[in-house]
């Protein structure tokens, strides 16, 4: 299998290099079009997705932001056939205020991506340690849309009122870029490595200032089945959840995507990532130790601690 993946990676590298050379020699197309060269790149990425073979590097400047999202849309449209309808969206990590004064390094805002419904699972889901090219257990946090009114909501309390609630969430992406390559462009073009997420039960948060304060002040930890703490932190040191919801919503609306009731919104890592295997692109991080990963949230649910777990099959 390893030999097959290596051969695929080499073939993809040749395909990507040739296609990018073709793309960059042509003008930028309208957002609702997908030129032949991008269609071929989409096909290469889909093959990589299905085999968990790493893609060839896409370097800074090889694509524009618009082109990357064009490719992502084509990639998602093709995968919906096998992966099911869109179940929600995710937003990439970014510091509050980063894009307030305009584009940064060619990007007009934070990265967003689609999550397929087939990749969203209930707490207790089993994942093979050999599931992916490179995956990890991430202490994430999610919101669930309760009303389409979120698309017009202006204030923080209006946004909160349009949410059904929040969900304990573990994201487990499949990183298809290699240690030596990769960029925001490759991340966007390949749907930001979205693969699977594990969901806990809905936590209701009242659309009041008290609710907002609770949302911005809870803490969490990640443990294994032996109770060993693998990581912990406070949401205030990561981000304000409603700020992330607003940013994700605004970015989607810019591209004509409206949120709908039931959409799951992944708001990003709260501070703990534990790779399933050593090596890969996160050499500095310790590996996940154990067979069950649990992220527990304290001070968010009025009924007590809330958690979500994933079983790692060795």
MARKE-113711 format. One record per residue: y, x, z of N, C-alpha, C in turn. Coordinates in steps of 0.2 Angstrom, whole numbers, padded with zeros to 4 digits, always signed. Each point is the difference from the previous one (the first is absolute). Example, Ala and Ser with C-alpha at 12.3 -4.5 7.8 and 13.67 -1.06 7.14 Angstrom:
<midrens>
-0028+0066+0039+0006-0004+0000+0006+0004+0000 +0005-0002-0004+0006+0004+0001+0005-0004+0003 
</midrens>
This chain:
<midrens>
-0006+0004+0000+0006-0004+0000+0006+0004+0000 +0000+0006+0004+0006+0004+0000+0001+0003-0007 -0005+0002-0003+0001+0003-0007+0003-0005-0005 -0002-0007+0001+0003-0005-0004+0007-0001+0001 +0002+0000+0007+0007-0001+0002+0004+0006-0003 -0003+0006+0000+0004+0006-0002+0001-0001-0008 -0005-0002-0003+0001+0000-0007+0005-0006-0002 +0000-0005+0004+0005-0006-0001+0007+0003+0001 +0001+0004+0005+0006+0002+0002+0003+0005-0005 -0005+0004-0003+0003+0004-0006+0002-0004-0006 -0004-0005-0001+0001-0004-0006+0007-0004+0001 +0001-0002+0006+0006-0004+0002+0006+0005-0001 -0001+0006+0002+0006+0005+0000+0002+0000-0007 -0005+0001-0005+0002+0001-0007+0003-0006-0003 -0003-0006+0002+0003-0007-0002+0007+0000+0002 +0001+0001+0007+0007-0001+0003+0005+0005-0003 -0002+0006-0001+0005+0005-0003+0002-0002-0007 -0005-0003-0004+0002-0002-0007+0004-0006+0000 -0001-0005+0004+0003-0006+0001+0008+0001+0002 +0000+0004+0005+0007+0002+0003+0004+0003-0005 -0003+0005-0004+0004+0003-0005+0003-0005-0005 -0005-0005-0002+0002-0005-0005+0006-0004+0003 -0001-0002+0007+0005-0005+0003+0007+0003+0000 +0000+0006+0002+0006+0004+0001+0004+0001-0007 -0003-0001-0005+0003+0001-0007+0003-0006-0002 -0001-0006+0003+0002-0006-0002+0005-0003+0004 +0004-0005-0002+0005-0003+0004-0003-0005+0005 +0004-0001+0005-0002-0005+0006-0001-0007-0003 -0005-0003+0001-0001-0007-0002+0002-0005+0005 +0001-0006-0002+0002-0006+0004-0005-0001+0006 +0002-0003+0005-0004+0000+0006-0006-0005-0001 +0000-0004-0005-0005-0005-0001-0005+0002-0006 +0001+0006-0002-0004+0003-0005-0005+0006+0003 -0005+0001-0004-0005+0005+0002-0002+0004-0006 +0003+0005-0002-0001+0004-0006-0007+0003+0000 -0003+0001-0006-0007+0002+0000-0001+0006+0004 +0004+0005+0000-0001+0006+0004-0001-0002+0008 +0004-0005+0002-0001-0002+0007-0007-0004+0001 -0002-0003-0005-0006-0004+0000-0006+0005+0001 +0001+0005-0003-0006+0005+0000+0000+0004+0007 +0006+0001+0003+0001+0003+0006-0003-0005+0006 +0001-0007-0001-0003-0005+0004-0007+0000+0000 -0003+0001-0006-0007+0000-0001-0003+0006+0004 +0003+0006+0000-0002+0006+0003+0000-0001+0008 +0005-0003+0002+0001-0001+0007-0005-0005+0003 -0002-0005-0004-0005-0005+0002-0007+0003+0000 -0001+0005-0004-0007+0003+0000+0000+0005+0006 +0006+0003+0002+0000+0004+0006-0001-0005+0006 +0003-0006+0000+0000-0004+0006-0007-0002+0001 -0004-0002-0005-0007-0002+0000-0005+0005+0002 +0002+0006-0001-0005+0006+0002+0003+0004+0005 +0006-0002+0003+0003+0004+0005+0000+0008-0002 +0001+0001-0006+0002+0007-0002+0007+0001+0000 +0002+0006+0002+0008+0001+0000+0003+0000-0007 +0006-0002+0000+0004+0000-0006+0003+0007-0001 +0002+0002-0006+0004+0006-0002+0007-0001+0003 +0003+0005+0002+0007+0000+0003+0005-0003-0005 +0004-0004+0003+0006-0003-0004+0006+0003+0004 +0003+0005-0004+0005+0004+0003+0007-0004+0000 +0004+0002+0005+0007-0003+0000+0003+0001-0007 +0003-0005-0002+0004+0000-0007-0005-0002-0006 -0006-0001+0001-0005-0002-0005+0001-0007-0002 +0002-0004+0005+0001-0007-0001+0007-0002+0003 +0003-0006-0002+0005-0002+0004-0002-0006+0005 +0004-0002+0004-0002-0005+0005-0003-0006-0004 +0004-0002-0005-0001-0006-0004-0007+0001-0003 -0001+0005-0003-0007+0001-0004-0006+0000+0005 +0001+0003+0006-0005+0000+0005-0002-0007+0002 +0005-0004+0001-0001-0007+0002-0003-0004-0006 +0002+0002-0006-0003-0003-0006-0008+0001+0000 -0002+0006+0002-0007+0002+0000-0003-0003+0005 +0003+0000+0006-0003-0004+0006-0001-0007-0001 +0004-0004-0004-0001-0007-0001-0006+0000-0005 +0000+0004-0005-0006+0000-0004-0007+0001+0003 +0001+0005+0005-0006+0002+0004-0002-0006+0004 +0004-0003+0003-0001-0006+0005-0003-0006-0005 +0003-0001-0005-0002-0006-0004-0007+0001-0003 -0002+0006-0001-0007+0001-0003-0005+0000+0006 +0002+0002+0006-0004+0000+0006-0001-0007+0003 +0005-0004-0001-0001-0007+0003-0007-0003-0003 -0002+0002-0006-0006-0003-0003-0006+0001+0005 +0000+0006+0003-0006+0002+0004+0002+0000+0008 +0006+0001+0001+0002+0000+0007+0003-0006+0003 +0001-0005-0004+0002-0007+0003+0008+0000+0000 +0002-0006+0002+0008-0001-0001+0003+0005+0005 +0007+0000+0000+0004+0004+0004+0000-0004+0007 -0002+0004+0005+0000-0002+0007+0006+0002+0004 +0004+0004-0002+0006+0002+0003+0003+0007-0003 +0005+0003+0004+0003+0006-0002+0001+0005+0005 +0001+0006-0002+0001+0005+0005+0007+0004-0002 +0003+0003+0005+0006+0004-0001-0001+0007+0003 +0002+0005-0004-0001+0007+0002+0005+0002+0005 -0002+0005+0004+0004+0003+0005+0007+0002-0002 +0005-0002+0004+0007+0002-0002+0004+0000+0006 +0005+0003+0001+0005+0000+0006+0005-0005-0002 +0001-0004+0005+0006-0005+0000+0006+0003-0003 +0003-0004-0005+0006+0003-0002+0000+0005-0006 -0006+0002-0002-0001+0005-0005+0003-0002-0006 +0000-0006-0002+0002-0002-0007+0007-0004+0000 +0003+0000+0006+0006-0004+0001+0005+0002-0005 +0001+0006-0001+0005+0003-0005-0002+0001-0007 -0006-0003-0002-0002+0001-0007-0006+0004+0000 -0003+0001-0006-0006+0003-0002+0000+0007+0004 -0007+0002+0001-0001+0007+0003-0006+0003-0004 +0002+0006-0003-0005+0003-0004-0003-0004-0005 +0004-0004-0003-0003-0005-0006-0003-0006+0002 +0000-0002+0007-0002-0006+0002+0005-0005+0003 +0000-0006-0002+0005-0005+0002-0002-0003+0007 -0006+0001+0002-0002-0003+0007-0007+0002+0001 -0002-0002+0006-0007+0002+0002-0005-0002-0005 -0006+0003+0000-0006-0001-0004-0003-0007+0003 -0002-0004-0005-0004-0006+0002-0006+0000-0004 -0005-0004+0002-0007+0000-0004-0003-0007+0002 -0005-0002-0004-0004-0006+0001-0006+0001+0004 -0002-0004+0004-0006+0000+0004-0005-0006-0003 -0006+0001-0003-0004-0005-0002-0003-0004+0005 -0002-0006-0001-0003-0004+0005-0007+0002+0002 -0003+0003-0005-0007+0003+0002+0000+0006+0004 +0006+0003+0001+0000+0006+0004+0003-0002+0007 +0001-0006+0002+0002-0002+0006-0006-0003+0004 -0001+0003+0006-0006-0002+0004+0002-0002+0007 -0005-0004+0003+0001-0002+0007-0002+0006+0005 +0003+0000+0005-0002+0005+0005-0007+0001+0001 -0003+0006+0001-0007+0001+0001-0003+0002-0007 +0003+0000-0005-0002+0002-0007-0003+0007+0000 -0006+0001-0004-0003+0007+0000+0003+0003-0007 +0001+0007+0001+0002+0004-0005-0004+0006+0000 -0003+0002-0006-0004+0006+0000+0005+0006+0000 -0003+0005+0003+0004+0007+0001+0001+0003-0007 -0005-0002-0005+0000+0003-0007+0004-0005-0004 +0004-0005+0002+0003-0005-0004+0004+0002-0005 +0004+0006+0001+0006+0001-0004+0000+0008-0002 +0005+0001-0004+0002+0007-0001+0002+0003+0006 +0005-0003+0003+0003+0002+0006+0003-0006+0004 -0003-0002+0006+0003-0005+0003+0001+0001+0008 +0003-0004+0003+0002+0001+0007+0001-0007+0004 -0001+0001+0007+0002-0006+0004+0007+0001+0002 +0004-0005-0002+0007+0000+0001+0003-0006+0005 +0004+0002+0005+0002-0005+0004+0006-0003-0003 -0001-0006-0003+0005-0004-0004+0002-0006+0003 +0004-0004-0003+0002-0006+0003+0002-0005-0006 -0002-0006+0001+0001-0004-0006+0003-0007+0002 +0004-0003-0004+0003-0007+0000-0004-0004-0004 +0000-0007+0001-0003-0005-0004+0006-0005-0002 +0001-0001-0006+0005-0005-0002-0002-0007+0001 +0004-0004+0003-0001-0007+0002+0003-0005-0005 +0006+0003-0003+0003-0005-0004+0004+0004-0006 +0000-0003-0006+0004+0003-0005+0007+0001+0001 +0003-0003+0006+0007+0000+0002+0002+0008+0001 -0006+0004+0001+0002+0007+0001+0003+0003-0006 +0000-0003-0006+0003+0003-0006+0007-0001+0000 +0003-0005+0004+0007-0001+0001+0003+0002+0006 -0004+0001+0005+0002+0002+0007+0005+0005+0000 +0005+0000+0004+0005+0005+0001+0000+0003+0006 +0000-0003+0006+0001+0003+0006-0007+0002+0003 +0000+0005+0005-0007+0002+0002-0004-0006+0003 +0004-0005+0004-0003-0005+0003-0003-0005-0006 +0004-0001-0005-0003-0004-0006-0006+0003-0003 +0000+0007-0001-0006+0003-0002-0006-0001+0005 +0001+0001+0006-0005-0001+0005-0003-0007+0000 +0005-0005-0001-0002-0007+0000-0005-0002-0006 +0001+0004-0005-0004-0001-0006-0006+0003+0000 -0002+0004+0005-0006+0003+0001-0005-0004+0004 -0006+0000-0002-0005-0004+0005-0001+0004+0006 +0000+0007-0001-0001+0004+0006-0001+0007-0002 -0003+0004+0004-0002+0007-0001-0007+0001+0001 -0003+0005-0003-0007+0002+0001-0001+0007+0002 -0004+0001+0005-0003+0007+0000-0003+0002-0006 +0001+0006-0002-0002+0002-0007-0002+0008+0000 -0006+0001-0003-0002+0007-0002+0000+0000-0007 +0004+0005-0003-0001+0001-0007-0004+0006-0001 -0005+0000-0006-0004+0005-0002+0001+0001-0007 +0005+0004-0002+0001+0001-0008-0006+0004-0003 +0001+0001-0006-0004+0005-0003+0005+0005-0004 +0001+0006+0003+0005+0004-0003-0004+0004-0006 +0003-0002-0006-0003+0003-0006+0004+0006-0003 +0005+0002+0003+0003+0006-0002-0003+0006+0004 +0001+0006-0003-0003+0006+0003+0005+0004+0004 -0003+0005+0004+0005+0004+0004+0005+0003-0004 -0001+0003-0006+0004+0003-0004+0005-0004-0005 -0001-0006+0000+0004-0005-0004+0002-0006+0003 +0003-0004-0003+0002-0007+0003+0008+0000+0001 +0002-0006+0000+0008-0001+0001+0001-0008+0001 +0006-0002+0001+0001-0007+0001-0002-0003-0007 +0001+0003-0005-0001-0003-0007-0008-0001-0001 -0004+0004+0002-0007-0001+0000-0002-0005+0005 +0003+0000+0006-0001-0005+0005+0001-0007-0003 +0006-0001-0003+0002-0007-0002-0005-0002-0006 -0001+0005-0005-0004-0002-0006-0007-0002+0002 -0003+0003+0006-0006-0002+0002+0000-0005+0005 +0005-0004+0001+0000-0005+0005+0000+0002+0007 +0003+0006+0001+0001+0003+0007-0007+0001+0003 -0005+0001-0003-0007+0002+0003-0002-0006+0004 +0002-0006-0002-0002-0006+0004-0008-0001-0001 -0004-0001+0005-0007-0002+0000-0002-0005+0004 +0001+0001+0007-0003-0005+0005+0004+0000+0006 +0000-0006+0003+0004-0001+0007-0004-0004+0004 +0000+0001+0007-0004-0004+0005+0005-0004+0004 -0001-0006+0000+0005-0005+0004-0002-0003+0006 +0004+0001+0005-0001-0004+0006+0003-0007+0000 -0001-0004+0005+0003-0007+0001+0007+0000+0000 +0003-0006-0003+0007-0001+0000+0003+0000+0007 +0006+0004+0001+0004+0000+0006+0006-0004-0001 +0002-0005+0003+0006-0004-0001+0006+0003+0004 +0005+0001-0004+0006+0003+0003+0006-0005-0001 +0003-0003+0005+0005-0005-0001+0006+0003-0003 +0003-0005-0004+0006+0003-0004+0006-0001+0005 +0000+0004+0005+0006+0001+0005+0002+0007+0001 +0005+0001+0003+0002+0007+0002-0006+0003+0004 -0002-0004+0005-0006+0002+0004-0006+0003-0004 -0001-0004-0005-0006+0001-0005+0002+0007-0003 +0006+0001-0003+0002+0006-0003-0001+0006+0004 +0002-0001+0006+0000+0006+0005-0007+0002+0002 -0005-0005+0000-0007+0001+0001-0003+0004-0006 +0002-0003-0006-0002+0003-0006+0002+0008-0001 +0006+0002+0003+0002+0006+0000-0001+0005+0005 -0005-0003+0005-0001+0005+0006-0007+0000+0002 -0005-0002-0004-0007+0000+0002-0002+0007-0001 -0006+0002+0003-0003+0006-0001-0008-0001-0002 -0003+0006-0002-0007-0001-0002-0004+0006+0002 -0006+0000-0001-0004+0006+0000-0006-0001-0005 -0003+0005-0002-0006+0000-0004-0006+0004+0004 -0005-0004+0001-0006+0003+0003-0006-0001-0004 -0006+0004+0003-0006-0001-0003-0005-0004+0005 -0006-0001-0002-0004-0004+0004-0002+0003+0007 +0002+0006+0001-0001+0003+0007+0006+0000+0004 +0006-0004-0003+0006+0000+0004+0004+0006-0001 -0002+0005-0004+0005+0006-0001+0006-0002-0004 +0006+0002+0003+0006-0002-0003+0001+0005-0006 +0000-0002-0006+0001+0004-0006+0008+0001-0002 +0004-0005+0003+0007+0000-0002+0003-0005+0003 +0007+0000+0002+0003-0005+0003+0008+0001-0002 +0004-0006+0001+0007+0001-0001+0003-0007+0001 +0007+0000-0001+0004-0006+0000+0003-0002-0007 +0000-0006-0001+0003-0002-0006+0007+0002-0001 +0004+0000+0005+0007+0002-0001+0001+0007-0003 -0006+0004+0001+0000+0007-0002-0002+0001-0008 -0002-0006-0002-0003+0000-0007+0005-0004-0005 +0001-0006+0002+0005-0005-0004+0001-0006+0003 +0005-0004-0002+0001-0007+0002-0004-0004-0005 -0004-0004+0002-0005-0004-0005+0004-0005-0004 +0005-0003+0002+0004-0005-0004+0004+0004-0006 +0002+0006+0002+0004+0004-0005-0005+0002-0006 -0006+0001+0002-0005+0002-0005-0002-0006-0004 -0001-0006+0003-0001-0006-0004+0005-0001-0005 +0007+0000+0003+0005-0001-0005+0000+0005-0006 -0001+0006+0002+0000+0005-0006-0005-0001-0005 -0006-0002+0003-0006-0001-0005+0002-0006-0004 +0002-0006+0003+0002-0006-0003+0005+0002-0006 +0005+0003+0002+0006+0002-0005-0003+0004-0006 -0004+0005+0002-0003+0004-0006-0004-0005-0005 -0004-0004+0003-0004-0004-0004+0004-0005-0004 +0005-0003+0003+0005-0005-0004+0003+0004-0005 +0002+0006+0001+0003+0004-0006-0004+0000-0006 -0007+0000+0001-0004+0000-0006-0003-0007-0001 +0003-0005+0002-0002-0007-0001-0006-0003+0003 -0002+0004+0006-0006-0003+0004+0003-0003+0006 -0003-0007+0000+0002-0004+0006-0005+0000+0005 +0001+0001+0007-0005-0001+0005-0002-0007+0000 -0006-0001+0002-0003-0007+0001-0004-0001+0007 -0001-0006+0002-0003-0001+0006-0007+0003+0000 -0001+0004+0006-0007+0003+0000+0000+0007-0002 +0005+0003-0003+0001+0007-0002+0000+0004+0006 -0004+0006+0000+0000+0005+0005+0004+0005-0002 +0004+0002+0005+0005+0006-0001-0001+0006+0004 -0003+0005-0003-0001+0006+0004+0006+0004+0001 +0002+0001+0006+0007+0003+0001+0000+0007+0002 -0006+0003+0000+0000+0008+0000-0003+0003+0007 -0002+0006-0001-0003+0003+0006+0005+0001+0006 -0003-0002+0006+0004+0001+0006+0000+0007+0003 -0004+0004-0003+0000+0007+0003-0007+0003+0001 -0006-0003-0001-0006+0003+0000-0004-0001-0006 -0002+0006-0003-0005+0000-0006-0006+0005+0002 -0006-0003-0001-0006+0004+0001-0004+0000-0006 +0000+0006-0004-0005+0000-0006-0007-0001+0002 -0004-0003-0005-0007-0001+0001-0004+0007+0000 +0003+0004-0004-0003+0007-0002+0005+0005+0001 -0003+0006+0001+0005+0006+0000+0002+0002-0007 +0006+0003+0000+0002+0003-0007+0005-0006-0003 +0000+0000-0006+0004-0004-0004+0007+0002+0000 +0005-0005+0000+0007+0001+0000+0003+0000+0006 -0004-0001+0006+0003+0000+0006-0003+0005+0005 +0000+0006-0002-0003+0005+0003+0002+0001+0008 +0006-0002+0001+0003+0001+0007-0003-0005+0005 -0003-0005-0002-0002-0006+0004-0007+0001+0002 -0001-0002+0007-0007+0000+0002-0004-0006-0003 -0006+0001-0001-0005-0005-0003-0001-0005+0005 -0001-0006-0002-0002-0006+0004-0007+0002+0003 +0000-0001+0007-0007+0001+0003-0002-0006+0003 -0006-0002-0002-0003-0006+0003-0003-0004-0006 -0002-0006+0002-0003-0005-0005+0004-0007+0000 +0004-0001+0005+0004-0006+0000+0008+0002+0001 +0004-0002-0004+0007+0002+0001+0004-0007+0002 +0003+0000+0006+0004-0006+0002+0007+0002+0001 +0005-0004-0003+0007+0000+0002+0002-0006+0004 +0003+0002+0006+0002-0005+0005+0007+0000+0001 +0003-0006+0000+0007-0001+0000+0002-0003+0007 +0004+0003+0004+0002-0002+0006+0008-0003+0000 +0001-0006+0004+0007-0002+0000+0002-0004-0005 -0004-0002-0005+0002-0004-0006-0002-0007+0001 -0007-0001+0001-0003-0007+0001+0002-0002+0007 +0003-0006+0001+0001-0002+0007-0007-0002+0004 -0005+0000-0004-0007-0001+0003-0003+0006+0002 +0003+0006-0001-0004+0006+0002-0001+0005-0006 -0003+0005+0001-0001+0005-0005-0004-0003-0006 +0002+0002-0006-0004-0002-0006-0002+0006-0004 -0006-0001-0003-0003+0006-0003-0003-0002-0007 -0002+0006-0004-0004-0001-0006-0004+0006+0000 -0006-0001-0003-0005+0006+0000-0004+0000-0007 -0002+0007-0001-0004+0001-0006-0006+0004+0002 -0005-0001-0003-0006+0003+0001-0001+0006-0006 -0001+0006+0002-0001+0005-0005-0008+0002+0000 -0003-0002-0005-0007+0001-0001-0001+0008-0003 -0003+0004+0005-0001+0007-0002-0006+0001-0005 
</midrens>
